[in-house]
Amino acid sequence: MRTLLMVAPLLALALPAHAQTTDSQVWTTVEASTRLDDGLKLTLEAVGRFGDDAGGLYEAEFGGWLGFDVGGGVTISTGYVRVPGYAHGALSKMEDRPRQQISFPLGRIGGGTLSGRVRLEERLRRDGDDIGLRLRPQIKYALPLSAGSKTALVLSHESFIQVNDTDWGQTSGYARMRNAIGIKTPINKQIAVEAGYLNQYDFGMHGARDKMAHVATVSLSLGF
C-alpha cells in the first residue's frame, strides 16, 4: 500500500492539468488464452465499457489474436476485433479492427519488470470508405508487492497516434492517452484478476473540447 501511495501522485503528473469535460466509467475485460504449439498462443477477449454520459454500455469489443514467441521475450501478434458502439441503448456505430503488434521486455528496474508494446490497427467503418491507421505504443511496469509475492502493482501508459485522416471522421495526430494503476493477483494457476483506476484523456480536434474519463477497471485472465 505504501508503494501505491508513492506512485499514484507520479502517475497523476502525466495528466493534463485541466479537462474540458469529464465522465465516470467502468470497464470490464475477460481474456482467455491457450498454447497451441511451442511458441504459439491463441488469445480471445471480450470487453464491455460503461459510462454515465452514454447512459450505460457505450462500447464492446469481441476478438482475438495469435501470438508468436520469437525468442528473447519478444512476441509478434496478429488478430482482429469487432467494436460495436452504443448510445443510450441504441447501436450507434460498428467498427472492424485488424491489428498487428510486437511486445518486448525492457529490463528490470527497482525490483520490478518494465515492458513495451507497439500495436498498429486498421480501422474500418460502415459509415465511410477509408481505412484509418492508428498506432498504440504502450509501456508497462509491474512491481511485486513483496519479495516472492505473485501479487503486483501494475502501472501503464498508452498513447493513441492517428496516422491519417478518413472520410468517417478520424483526424491525424496525437489523439488520446491512457494512464493506469492497478493491482494484479492470481487466484489459482489458471485464473488472475486485475483491478484499478485508468485515466483516459482525449485531445479535441479542430476546436472540439478535450474529454477526460475516470475509469474503474476490472479484468479476468484465464489460461488453459
C-alpha contacts under 8 A as a table, 3 or more apart, distances in Angstrom:
res1	aa1	res2	aa2	distance
1	M	4	L	5.01
1	M	5	L	6.32
2	R	5	L	5.20
2	R	6	M	6.28
3	T	6	M	5.11
3	T	7	V	6.19
3	T	145	L	7.90
4	L	7	V	5.29
4	L	8	A	6.03
4	L	153	L	7.26
5	L	8	A	5.51
5	L	9	P	7.38
6	M	9	P	6.57
6	M	10	L	7.50
7	V	10	L	5.27
7	V	11	L	6.39
8	A	11	L	5.13
8	A	12	A	6.37
8	A	181	I	7.48
9	P	12	A	5.05
9	P	13	L	6.48
10	L	13	L	5.27
10	L	14	A	7.24
11	L	14	A	5.67
11	L	15	L	7.57
11	L	179	N	7.05
11	L	180	A	7.83
11	L	181	I	7.95
12	A	15	L	5.51
13	L	16	P	7.80
14	A	179	N	7.76
15	L	179	N	7.84
15	L	201	Y	7.80
16	P	19	A	7.07
19	A	22	T	6.83
19	A	201	Y	7.97
19	A	210	D	6.20
19	A	211	K	6.13
19	A	212	M	5.85
20	Q	209	R	5.90
20	Q	210	D	5.21
20	Q	211	K	5.86
20	Q	212	M	7.44
21	T	209	R	7.28
21	T	210	D	6.54
21	T	211	K	4.88
21	T	212	M	6.08
22	T	211	K	5.86
22	T	212	M	4.69
22	T	213	A	5.46
22	T	214	H	7.41
23	D	51	G	6.76
23	D	52	D	6.30
23	D	53	D	6.35
23	D	211	K	7.97
23	D	212	M	6.46
23	D	213	A	4.72
23	D	214	H	6.25
24	S	51	G	5.87
24	S	52	D	5.86
24	S	53	D	7.95
24	S	213	A	5.82
24	S	214	H	5.01
24	S	215	V	6.06
25	Q	49	R	7.21
25	Q	50	F	5.46
25	Q	51	G	4.23
25	Q	52	D	6.47
25	Q	213	A	6.66
25	Q	214	H	6.05
25	Q	215	V	4.61
25	Q	216	A	6.38
26	V	49	R	5.96
26	V	50	F	5.19
26	V	51	G	6.51
26	V	215	V	5.32
26	V	216	A	4.83
26	V	217	T	5.89
27	W	47	V	7.26
27	W	48	G	5.81
27	W	49	R	4.47
27	W	50	F	6.29
27	W	215	V	6.80
27	W	216	A	6.36
27	W	217	T	4.88
27	W	218	V	6.52
28	T	47	V	5.70
28	T	48	G	5.22
28	T	49	R	6.45
28	T	217	T	6.06
28	T	218	V	5.19
28	T	219	S	5.66
29	T	45	E	7.21
29	T	46	A	5.84
29	T	47	V	4.51
29	T	48	G	6.56
29	T	218	V	6.53
29	T	219	S	4.44
29	T	220	L	6.19
30	V	45	E	5.82
30	V	46	A	5.40
30	V	47	V	6.57
30	V	219	S	5.78
30	V	220	L	4.85
30	V	221	S	6.05
30	V	222	L	7.82
31	E	43	T	6.96
31	E	44	L	5.76
31	E	45	E	4.46
31	E	46	A	6.58
31	E	219	S	7.71
31	E	220	L	6.21
31	E	221	S	4.80
31	E	222	L	6.03
32	A	43	T	5.66
32	A	44	L	5.31
32	A	45	E	6.48
32	A	221	S	5.88
32	A	222	L	4.51
32	A	223	G	5.81
32	A	224	F	7.68
33	S	41	K	6.83
33	S	42	L	5.49
33	S	43	T	4.16
33	S	44	L	6.29
33	S	221	S	7.99
33	S	222	L	6.32
33	S	223	G	5.07
33	S	224	F	6.31
34	T	41	K	5.69
34	T	42	L	5.47
34	T	43	T	6.63
34	T	223	G	5.92
34	T	224	F	4.91
35	R	38	D	7.38
35	R	39	G	7.73
35	R	40	L	5.93
35	R	41	K	4.28
35	R	42	L	6.24
35	R	224	F	7.48
36	L	40	L	5.67
36	L	41	K	5.60
36	L	42	L	6.76
37	D	40	L	5.12
37	D	41	K	7.17
39	G	67	G	7.87
39	G	68	F	5.58
39	G	69	D	4.60
39	G	70	V	7.23
40	L	66	L	6.97
40	L	67	G	5.70
40	L	68	F	4.85
40	L	69	D	6.39
41	K	66	L	5.72
41	K	67	G	5.13
41	K	68	F	6.73
42	L	64	G	7.36
42	L	65	W	6.01
42	L	66	L	4.74
42	L	67	G	6.47
43	T	64	G	5.35
43	T	65	W	5.48
43	T	66	L	6.46
43	T	67	G	7.88
44	L	62	F	7.91
44	L	63	G	5.89
44	L	64	G	4.15
44	L	65	W	6.74
45	E	61	E	7.60
45	E	62	F	5.97
45	E	63	G	5.55
45	E	64	G	5.72
46	A	60	A	7.37
46	A	61	E	5.54
46	A	62	F	4.76
46	A	63	G	6.78
47	V	60	A	5.35
47	V	61	E	4.88
47	V	62	F	6.69
48	G	57	L	7.01
48	G	59	E	6.20
48	G	60	A	4.64
48	G	61	E	6.74
49	R	57	L	5.73
49	R	58	Y	5.99
49	R	59	E	5.23
49	R	60	A	6.19
50	F	54	A	7.53
50	F	55	G	7.80
50	F	56	G	4.87
50	F	57	L	4.19
50	F	58	Y	5.61
50	F	59	E	7.18
51	G	54	A	5.48
51	G	55	G	6.27
51	G	56	G	5.32
51	G	57	L	6.52
51	G	58	Y	6.63
52	D	55	G	5.09
52	D	56	G	6.20
53	D	56	G	7.84
54	A	57	L	6.91
54	A	58	Y	5.81
54	A	86	Y	7.54
54	A	87	A	5.16
54	A	88	H	5.29
55	G	58	Y	7.80
55	G	87	A	7.15
55	G	88	H	4.96
55	G	89	G	7.46
56	G	88	H	6.63
56	G	89	G	7.30
57	L	60	A	7.76
57	L	86	Y	6.55
57	L	87	A	7.62
57	L	88	H	7.64
57	L	89	G	7.04
58	Y	85	G	5.51
58	Y	86	Y	4.36
58	Y	87	A	5.72
58	Y	88	H	7.57
58	Y	89	G	7.82
59	E	83	V	6.86
59	E	84	P	5.93
59	E	85	G	4.44
59	E	86	Y	5.93
60	A	83	V	5.61
60	A	84	P	5.70
60	A	85	G	6.63
61	E	81	V	6.35
61	E	82	R	5.73
61	E	83	V	4.65
61	E	84	P	6.95
62	F	81	V	5.51
62	F	82	R	5.37
62	F	83	V	6.69
63	G	79	G	7.52
63	G	80	Y	5.59
63	G	81	V	4.13
63	G	82	R	6.20
64	G	79	G	5.63
64	G	80	Y	5.89
64	G	81	V	6.52
65	W	77	S	6.45
65	W	78	T	5.37
65	W	79	G	3.79
65	W	80	Y	6.44
66	L	77	S	5.41
66	L	78	T	5.57
66	L	79	G	6.20
67	G	75	T	6.17
67	G	76	I	5.62
67	G	77	S	4.14
67	G	78	T	6.72
68	F	75	T	5.39
68	F	76	I	5.16
68	F	77	S	6.03
69	D	73	G	7.12
69	D	74	V	6.08
69	D	75	T	4.50
69	D	76	I	6.61
70	V	73	G	7.48
70	V	74	V	5.76
70	V	75	T	5.85
70	V	76	I	7.19
71	G	74	V	5.67
71	G	75	T	7.56
73	G	104	F	5.91
73	G	105	P	6.09
74	V	102	I	7.12
74	V	103	S	5.69
74	V	104	F	4.50
74	V	105	P	6.93
75	T	102	I	5.68
75	T	103	S	5.27
75	T	104	F	6.58
76	I	100	Q	7.64
76	I	101	Q	5.90
76	I	102	I	4.53
76	I	103	S	6.61
77	S	100	Q	5.64
77	S	101	Q	5.22
77	S	102	I	6.26
78	T	98	P	7.75
78	T	99	R	5.80
78	T	100	Q	4.41
78	T	101	Q	6.50
79	G	98	P	5.86
79	G	99	R	5.39
79	G	100	Q	6.48
80	Y	96	D	7.47
80	Y	97	R	5.60
80	Y	98	P	4.25
80	Y	99	R	5.86
81	V	96	D	6.04
81	V	97	R	5.09
81	V	98	P	6.38
81	V	99	R	7.85
82	R	94	M	7.52
82	R	95	E	5.98
82	R	96	D	4.67
82	R	97	R	6.25
83	V	94	M	5.90
83	V	95	E	4.97
83	V	96	D	6.14
83	V	97	R	7.65
84	P	91	L	7.08
84	P	92	S	7.68
84	P	93	K	5.82
84	P	94	M	4.44
84	P	95	E	6.16
85	G	91	L	5.92
85	G	92	S	5.45
85	G	93	K	4.95
85	G	94	M	6.15
86	Y	89	G	5.94
86	Y	90	A	5.30
86	Y	91	L	4.45
86	Y	92	S	4.94
86	Y	93	K	6.94
87	A	90	A	5.36
87	A	91	L	6.57
87	A	92	S	6.10
91	L	94	M	7.99
93	K	125	R	7.80
93	K	126	R	7.70
94	M	125	R	6.21
94	M	126	R	6.50
95	E	123	R	6.63
95	E	124	L	5.62
95	E	125	R	4.83
95	E	126	R	7.11
96	D	122	E	7.98
96	D	123	R	5.94
96	D	124	L	5.10
96	D	125	R	6.60
97	R	121	E	6.01
97	R	122	E	5.38
97	R	123	R	4.86
97	R	124	L	6.36
98	P	121	E	5.96
98	P	122	E	5.49
98	P	123	R	7.21
99	R	119	R	6.95
99	R	120	L	5.59
99	R	121	E	4.39
99	R	122	E	6.24
100	Q	119	R	5.75
100	Q	120	L	5.33
100	Q	121	E	6.65
101	Q	117	R	6.98
101	Q	118	V	5.49
101	Q	119	R	4.12
101	Q	120	L	6.09
102	I	117	R	5.70
102	I	118	V	5.55
102	I	119	R	6.64
103	S	115	S	7.52
103	S	116	G	5.70
103	S	117	R	4.15
103	S	118	V	6.50
104	F	115	S	5.87
104	F	116	G	5.40
104	F	117	R	6.32
105	P	113	T	7.94
105	P	114	L	6.38
105	P	115	S	4.34
105	P	116	G	6.22
106	L	113	T	7.60
106	L	114	L	5.14
106	L	115	S	4.83
106	L	116	G	6.61
107	G	113	T	6.08
107	G	114	L	5.55
107	G	115	S	7.13
108	R	111	G	6.46
108	R	112	G	5.52
108	R	113	T	4.54
108	R	114	L	5.88
109	I	112	G	5.35
109	I	113	T	6.24
109	I	114	L	6.88
111	G	143	L	6.53
111	G	144	P	7.68
112	G	141	Y	6.69
112	G	142	A	5.40
112	G	143	L	4.15
112	G	144	P	6.65
113	T	141	Y	5.61
113	T	142	A	5.24
113	T	143	L	6.51
114	L	139	I	7.35
114	L	140	K	5.77
114	L	141	Y	4.53
114	L	142	A	6.63
115	S	139	I	5.89
115	S	140	K	5.32
115	S	141	Y	6.49
116	G	137	P	7.51
116	G	138	Q	5.69
116	G	139	I	4.49
116	G	140	K	6.23
117	R	137	P	5.68
117	R	138	Q	5.12
117	R	139	I	6.47
118	V	135	L	7.13
118	V	136	R	5.76
118	V	137	P	4.21
118	V	138	Q	6.27
119	R	135	L	5.75
119	R	136	R	4.95
119	R	137	P	6.11
120	L	133	L	7.13
120	L	134	R	5.79
120	L	135	L	4.72
120	L	136	R	6.38
121	E	132	G	7.91
121	E	133	L	5.77
121	E	134	R	5.19
121	E	135	L	6.51
121	E	136	R	7.99
122	E	131	I	6.16
122	E	132	G	5.65
122	E	133	L	4.88
122	E	134	R	6.66
123	R	131	I	5.52
123	R	132	G	4.75
123	R	133	L	6.27
123	R	134	R	7.62
124	L	128	G	7.92
124	L	129	D	7.70
124	L	130	D	7.12
124	L	131	I	5.29
124	L	132	G	6.70
125	R	128	G	5.73
125	R	129	D	7.24
125	R	130	D	7.92
125	R	131	I	7.75
125	R	168	W	7.34
126	R	129	D	7.48
127	D	168	W	6.11
128	G	166	T	7.81
128	G	167	D	5.72
128	G	168	W	4.88
129	D	167	D	6.87
129	D	168	W	7.65
130	D	166	T	5.34
130	D	167	D	6.01
130	D	168	W	7.33
131	I	166	T	6.80
132	G	162	Q	7.53
132	G	163	V	7.42
132	G	164	N	6.27
132	G	165	D	6.93
132	G	166	T	6.04
132	G	170	Q	6.64
133	L	162	Q	6.16
133	L	163	V	5.34
133	L	164	N	6.20
134	R	160	F	6.80
134	R	161	I	5.62
134	R	162	Q	4.46
134	R	163	V	5.55
134	R	164	N	7.93
135	L	159	S	7.90
135	L	160	F	5.91
135	L	161	I	5.05
135	L	162	Q	6.41
135	L	163	V	7.14
136	R	158	E	6.54
136	R	159	S	5.50
136	R	160	F	4.84
136	R	161	I	6.39
137	P	158	E	5.79
137	P	159	S	5.70
137	P	160	F	7.23
138	Q	156	S	7.07
138	Q	157	H	5.65
138	Q	158	E	4.21
138	Q	159	S	6.53
139	I	156	S	5.64
139	I	157	H	5.50
139	I	158	E	6.57
140	K	154	V	7.10
140	K	155	L	5.67
140	K	156	S	4.25
140	K	157	H	6.63
141	Y	154	V	5.69
141	Y	155	L	5.13
141	Y	156	S	6.28
142	A	152	A	6.00
142	A	153	L	5.65
142	A	154	V	4.52
142	A	155	L	6.53
143	L	152	A	5.11
143	L	153	L	5.09
143	L	154	V	6.49
144	P	147	A	6.87
144	P	148	G	7.49
144	P	149	S	5.75
144	P	150	K	6.42
144	P	151	T	5.76
144	P	152	A	4.04
144	P	153	L	6.22
145	L	149	S	6.29
145	L	151	T	6.11
145	L	152	A	5.30
145	L	153	L	6.46
146	S	149	S	5.26
149	S	152	A	7.41
150	K	185	T	6.34
150	K	186	P	6.89
151	T	183	I	7.07
151	T	184	K	5.67
151	T	185	T	4.32
151	T	186	P	6.90
152	A	183	I	5.72
152	A	184	K	5.38
152	A	185	T	6.54
153	L	181	I	7.39
153	L	182	G	5.90
153	L	183	I	4.75
153	L	184	K	6.54
154	V	180	A	7.93
154	V	181	I	5.71
154	V	182	G	5.19
154	V	183	I	5.91
154	V	184	K	6.91
155	L	179	N	7.68
155	L	180	A	5.70
155	L	181	I	4.66
155	L	182	G	6.67
156	S	178	R	7.91
156	S	179	N	5.78
156	S	180	A	5.25
156	S	181	I	6.69
157	H	177	M	7.25
157	H	178	R	5.65
157	H	179	N	4.58
157	H	180	A	6.55
158	E	177	M	5.58
158	E	178	R	5.08
158	E	179	N	6.59
159	S	174	Y	7.62
159	S	175	A	7.97
159	S	176	R	5.99
159	S	177	M	4.48
159	S	178	R	6.54
160	F	174	Y	6.17
160	F	175	A	5.69
160	F	176	R	4.96
160	F	177	M	5.99
161	I	172	S	7.40
161	I	173	G	5.71
161	I	174	Y	4.57
161	I	175	A	5.87
161	I	176	R	7.31
162	Q	165	D	7.88
162	Q	170	Q	7.34
162	Q	171	T	6.63
162	Q	172	S	4.65
162	Q	173	G	5.16
162	Q	174	Y	6.28
162	Q	175	A	6.54
163	V	172	S	5.08
163	V	173	G	6.51
164	N	170	Q	7.28
164	N	171	T	6.34
164	N	172	S	4.56
164	N	173	G	7.80
165	D	169	G	7.21
165	D	170	Q	5.24
165	D	171	T	4.53
165	D	172	S	5.24
166	T	169	G	5.61
166	T	170	Q	5.14
166	T	171	T	6.80
167	D	170	Q	7.44
171	T	205	M	7.21
172	S	175	A	7.84
174	Y	203	F	7.54
175	A	202	D	5.91
175	A	203	F	5.30
175	A	204	G	7.58
175	A	205	M	7.87
176	R	200	Q	7.17
176	R	201	Y	5.57
176	R	202	D	4.45
176	R	203	F	5.93
177	M	200	Q	5.87
177	M	201	Y	5.45
177	M	202	D	6.79
178	R	198	L	6.70
178	R	199	N	5.62
178	R	200	Q	4.53
178	R	201	Y	6.49
179	N	198	L	5.70
179	N	199	N	5.30
179	N	200	Q	6.70
180	A	196	G	7.37
180	A	197	Y	5.73
180	A	198	L	4.14
180	A	199	N	6.23
181	I	196	G	5.67
181	I	197	Y	5.51
181	I	198	L	6.45
182	G	194	E	6.58
182	G	195	A	5.40
182	G	196	G	3.83
182	G	197	Y	6.23
183	I	194	E	5.51
183	I	195	A	5.67
183	I	196	G	6.26
184	K	192	A	7.07
184	K	193	V	5.74
184	K	194	E	4.11
184	K	195	A	6.70
185	T	192	A	5.64
185	T	193	V	5.65
185	T	194	E	6.41
186	P	189	K	7.06
186	P	191	I	5.94
186	P	192	A	3.96
186	P	193	V	6.24
187	I	190	Q	7.74
187	I	191	I	5.45
187	I	192	A	5.34
187	I	193	V	7.10
188	N	191	I	5.41
188	N	192	A	7.04
189	K	223	G	7.97
190	Q	222	L	5.57
190	Q	223	G	4.78
190	Q	224	F	6.40
191	I	220	L	7.16
191	I	221	S	5.66
191	I	222	L	4.76
191	I	223	G	6.45
192	A	220	L	5.95
192	A	221	S	5.15
192	A	222	L	6.73
193	V	218	V	7.30
193	V	219	S	5.71
193	V	220	L	4.67
193	V	221	S	6.24
194	E	217	T	7.91
194	E	218	V	5.66
194	E	219	S	5.23
194	E	220	L	6.65
195	A	216	A	7.64
195	A	217	T	5.45
195	A	218	V	4.31
195	A	219	S	6.46
196	G	216	A	6.02
196	G	217	T	5.28
196	G	218	V	6.66
197	Y	214	H	7.43
197	Y	215	V	5.71
197	Y	216	A	4.88
197	Y	217	T	5.85
198	L	214	H	6.33
198	L	215	V	4.99
198	L	216	A	6.46
198	L	217	T	6.84
199	N	212	M	7.13
199	N	213	A	5.85
199	N	214	H	5.13
199	N	215	V	6.11
200	Q	212	M	5.64
200	Q	213	A	5.08
200	Q	214	H	6.78
200	Q	215	V	7.60
201	Y	210	D	7.37
201	Y	211	K	5.80
201	Y	212	M	4.52
201	Y	213	A	6.53
202	D	210	D	5.64
202	D	211	K	5.03
202	D	212	M	6.30
203	F	209	R	7.48
203	F	210	D	4.79
203	F	211	K	6.73
204	G	207	G	6.25
204	G	208	A	4.50
204	G	209	R	4.90
204	G	210	D	4.44
204	G	211	K	7.30
205	M	208	A	5.30
205	M	209	R	7.76
